[in-house]
């Protein structure tokens, strides 16, 4: 599986989002954090900004919904132009139905797990998904330190994906940087959300290339799957 780098615009300059999107040249996706100040204690972007951003960049949008009632709202983000929509397992009322609706509307369906949420109860749902997101910080704020205690969870998730023979992307989000991305890749992640590691760099495009090279060199696990 190919390594993918998804810069998080949560760390970008919100007054210059179109320019910031272009600055991350070479990125596979742009990661858009949607927060509602209810599911998480922060408020960020919504459907109108996603619509505008989709028109301003050719890089596909990876929308991570940290919101209550994603069953109602997630399909609107597909309609707004998102190519991938992630809902939280802790917030969804009918995750299988929601994943199928997202797919039916033409986007990739993804489910996210908070650090304290185990993967094992969701094993049977994996075939319904295109990607699973393991949060490596508590969702709600950018710039948090990476939680090393999530590495065993990443490994277990990769083992479950392999057990079922699924072509399921495994994304990590939170504290991903030059100092942590190799550990995530070794554990089995192949999609990496990086905020300040990209937008805090003097050259975001070069930061994307550097992170990709680090992750690819550490992904020795992929040879066995």
Secondary structure, 3 states (H helix, E strand, C coil): CCCEEEEEHHHCCHHHHHHHHHHCCCCCEEEEEEEECCCCCCECCCHHHHHHHHHHCCCEEEEEEECCCHHHHHHHHHHCCCCEEEEECCCCCCHHHHHHHHHHCCCEEEEEECCCCCCHHHHHHHHHCCEEEEECCCCCCCCCCCCHHHHHHHHHHHHHHHHCCCCCEEEEECCCCCCCHHHHHHHCCCEEEECHHHHCCCCHHHHHHHHHHHHHHHCHHHHHC
